[in-house]
Amino acid sequence: MRVLLAAAVSLATAAVSSAGATTPRTETLYSRASGTISAFAQDDRLIAWFTPDAKGCNAVHVRSVFNGLKVDLPKQRDSHNVTCRWNIRHSPVTLAIAGKTSNVLWTLHENSPLQFDYLVGAGAGDRRERRLQELAHTTRGNGLWFGGVAGDGTTLAYAVTSVDYEDEAGCLAGTHSCLMKIAGGGVYRVVGRQRPKLVPGTTHGAVALAAGGGRIAYVGTGSITKRGKPVAGADLPIQVVDAADGHVDSSVQPQGTPIAIALSAHVLATLERTPLGLRLAWYSPSSGLPIGSAPVAFATSPELTVSDKVVVFHVGRSIRAVEIATGRVKTLITAAAPPIGLSIEGGRLAWAENLKHGARIRALHVS
């Protein structure tokens, strides 16, 4: 009997250990009892999030997960701070952070009278707001279109496409069509309080970008819609360039139209729309050669994050990962609400979520 009891205890202990090994270890990095979080990003040991405040002052918060120290950006709470009084409502906010420099880049959006994106930045070392660029376009499409932000290490960058009339004078006079064309644009790097610098060779415009390992990967503007909106093309390669000098490290040829990309030191991940559905693919950013791929659900959100081991994406509240070595897809966790700013840094997968009452930032430790 004692032998049977000991065996039963041993089996129960093994079962608990096995269950513990497969149960994700999660933690709450931040929570608030009321209000929402509009955007979230992380890099190195820093996390950053944007909180709108209709009655007070909007702010970007930067916190170290290593020691818990926190700063709020920008410093000013007066007319010199456009972030504080901006009417956020439900308009999108994008956010990127460079962990090595503690600098943050974010956007403020407006729908009228023009489609408008204000690029703003600040840093833990210099908390004064920097108004970097205003990107606006008309309802016809002519003007500047915002293509996204990215941050990693010492790199902060954003993408722009310029759209203009093929013949504006003829359009206004009624003697020529009002068709639009891609007039330029590119990927711009933000360095301190200096004027944003165009990354050499990226003058055609870009609709998406990612940063990682001292590189920038960007999806060039392939065409524009009837309303002048820049979109990716299925035939254009994704360029991977040195973040500092624009040297082309590789050109990646996707098998579909890329609708999201992510970059780590050794992996470029893409979400591609093909005639047969959505596929997740991963490539070598050094050579441009494909490493693997896997089909994913049609409802997959156009957001990716990648480490050198896994590509992480989400379908609604379901957060899933594909192992780069095997191509095996698995569900990691079901979030309480659709994840905001889902990103992986080392073994820390983190995101923000808005709840019925309040909001929080969650982290899941993955191998």
N, C-alpha and C positions, 0 to 999 in steps of 0.2 A: 504493500500500500504506500509506504514511504517512497519507494522507487517511482511508482506511478504519479504520486503527488509532485515529486521533484521534477519529473519529466513534464508534467502539465505546467508547472511554474516556469520551467525553461522555455517551453513552447510559447507561453503567453508573453514572456519577456522578449523573445525573439520577434513575436508579432508586433509588439509595441515598438521595438527598435526599427523594424522594417517600415512600419507606418510613419514613424518619426522621420525616417530617411527620405520618404517620398512627399511628406507634407511640406509645402512651401513655408519658409520662415519669413513672416512679414512684420513690419513695424510702421508706426505712424511717425513721420518726421515733423509734421506740423498740423495743427487743426485750429479752426476758428468756429465759434458757436453760431455766428451769423455772417451773412455776406457770401460772396463767391470768389473764386479764383479764375481769372480770364486766361492766363497763360502760365506755363511752367517750363523750365529748362534746367539742365545740370551739366557740369563738366568738372573733372578732377574731384576735389573735395567740396565743391560749392554747389548749392542749389539756389535757384532764383524763381520767384513767382510774382505775378502782377495781380494786385487786388484793386478793383474799382470801388469808389466810394462816392455815391451820388450826393451826399450831404457834406462830406469832408474833403479829403484830398487823395486822389489816386496815388499809388506808390508801387515801386518795384522793391522787393525785399531780397536780400542776398544773405545766405547763411552758410556757415561751414558745418558740415556734418562731422568734422573731426573734433572741433572744440566747442561748437554751439554758438560762436560769436556771430552777430548779425548786424547789418547796416541797412538803412532804408535809402532809396534813391528816388528822385534826385534830391539834392540838399535844399534848394529854394522852395519856399511856399508862398510865392508872390507872383507878380506878372511875368517874371523871367522864367517861370516854370509852366510850360504848356501842358505837361503831363498831368499836373495836379488838378486842373479844372476841366480837362477834356471830358466831354459827355460820352462815356463808353457805351452805356445801354447794353445792347446785345451785339455790338459790332466786334469783329474779330481783332484780337491783339496777338502779334507774334513776338517771340522772345528768344534771344540767344545769348549765351555767356561764354566767355573765354576764361577758363579756370586759372591759367597761369598768370594772367594780368588782372583778374578780378573785374574786367570790364564787361558791360552789358549793353546790348542793342535791342531796342523794341520799336514797335510801330503803333501808331494811332490812326484809326481809320474813320473816314467820313464818306457818306453816300451822296450828299447834295451840298451845294449845287453841282459839284463835280465829284467823281470817284477820286478819292484823295487818300494817300497814305503818307503820314509824317514819320520820317525815320529819326529816332531820338536815341541818345546814348548817355551813359554816365559810368562811373567806376567807383569801387570802394576806396581807391586812393585819391580820386578827384570826383567828388559827388555832385559837382555842378552839371546841370543839364546841358547836353550838346545837341543842338538842332542841326542834323547832318544834311538832310535833303528832303524836299517836298516832291512827291510823285503824284501827278494828277493827270487824268485824261477825260475827254468829253464822252458823251453818250454815243457818239459816232465811233470813238475809239482812238482818235488822234491824241497823242500825248505820251506820258510815261506810265508804264505798267510795272507794278511791284511783282518780283518773282520769288521772294523768300529770303530768309536770313539763316545763317549758320555760324556756329562757334565751336572752337576746339583749341585747347592749349593756349597759344598766343594769337590765334586767328579769329577775327570777327569779319564777316562778309555778308553782302546782300546782292541780289540779282535784279536787273532792270532790263526792260525792253522798250525801245522808243518806236512808236507807230506814227506814221504821217500819211497825208494824202499823196497819191501818185501824181495828181495834178490839182492842187488846191485852187488855183485861180480858175481853171476850167470848170471845176466842181461848182464854185460859187457863181460863175457866169452861166452855168447850165449848158456849156458847150462840151463838157467832158464828164465822164463818170466820176463818182465820188469814191472809187475804190481806194483801199488803204494798202500800205506797204510797210515792211519792217525797215526802219530807218537807222537802227543801231541799238545801242545799249551795252550791256556787259555785266561783269561781276566786279564789284567794288569792295576793296578791303578797308576797314576802319582801323586806324592806328592812332591811339590816344586822341588828342584834340585836333589833330591835323585834318585837313580836308580829305575826304575819302579818295582812295587811289584806285584807278582802274587797273585790274589785273591784266598785264599785257597779253594780247591775243584773244581777248574775250569781247571783242567789239560788236559782235553780231546780235547780242541779246541772249537772255537766259530766262527760263521759266521755272527752274528748280535748281537747288544746289545743296551740297553737304560738305562738311569739313571733317578731317580726321588725319592724324599722323603727319601734320605739316603740309597736307594737300587739300585741294578743293576739287570736288567733282561737280560738274554742272550739266544740265540738260539744255542744249541750245534751242532757241526759238525756231520751230520748223515752219510755221505758217501762222496766219491770223484768220479768225472767223469773220463772218459777214459783219459782225459788230465791232471788228477791230481787235478782238481779244487775242493775245499771243498764246499759242499752244505748242506742245511738243510734236515732233514728227517721228514716225516709225523708222524712217531711213537715216536720221542723223545719229552719229555716234555720241555717246556720253564722253566728254573730255575730262581727264584727270590731270590736273596741273599742279605745279609747285605753288603754294600759297603766296610765296614772296615774290618770285620773278616770273611766274606764268609759264615756266618750262613745261611742255607736255610730257607727262610720264607715260600715259597710255591713252588709247581710244577704245572704248568699249562699245561693241555693236549689239544692242539688244535685239531680241527676236519679236518684240512687240513695241507698243508705244509706252514709254516710261511715264508713270503717273506719280511715282514717289521714289526717292533714292535715299540711301544712308551710307556713310563711309566710316570705316575704322582704319587702323594702321595697315591691315593686310586684307581687308575684304570690302568690296563695293557691292551693296545689295540694291536691287531694283524691284519695284512692283510694276509689272508690264501688262497692258491690255492687248490681248490677241484675239483673232476671230473665234477662237475656241474657248475663251474665258480669260481669267486672270492667272498669271503665273508669278511666283516669287523666284528670282534668279540671283545668283551671287557670282562675282568675278574677282580676278586678281587685279588690284589697282596698279600694280607694277607692270604687268604684261598685257592686261586687257583680256586675257583668256578666260573663258567660262570655267567655273568650278562645279556648279551644280544648280538644280532648279527643282521646284515643286509646285503643283497646282494649288490654288487657294480659293476660298469661297468668293462668290461674286460680290457679297456684301462686305468684303474686306475694306477697311478704311484706308485712304491714301496716305498713310503715315507709317514710316518704318524707323527702326533703330537697330544698330548692329554692333556686335563685338567681334573679336576674331574667332569666337566659338559658336555664336547663335545669331540668327536674325529674328527679331521680335516684331510682331504686328498685332492688330486687334480686329475682331469682328464684333461690333457692338461693344458689350462689356466684357466679352471673352478675350483675354490676353493669351496669345499663343506664340510659340517659338519653333523654329526649325533648326535642327542641328546641322551645322555646316559640314561636318565630317561625314554624316550618314544620310542627310536629307530627311530625317525623321521629324514629323510635325507632332507637337504635343501641346495640350492646353496647360498653361501655367496656373492661372487663377481667373476667377470671374470677379471683376471689380464691382463695387457698389453702384457705380455710375460710369458712363462712358469716360475713358481715361483722357486726360488733357496733358499734352506734352510728353507722352510716353518715351522714355529714353533709358539707355543702359550705359553705365560707366563702371568699368571693371566688372565686378560681380553684382553690382547694385542696379537693379531695375526699378525706376521710380516714375511716378505720375501723380497728377492732381485729379481730384474728383469733387464735384459739387453735389452735395447731399440735399435732402429735403430741408434740413435745418443746418446751415453752415457748410463748411468745406474742409478738405484735408489733403495732405500729401502723404502718399503711401510708398513704401519701398519693399521690394521682394528680392531676396538674395538668391541668385542663380549661380550655378557652377559654370 
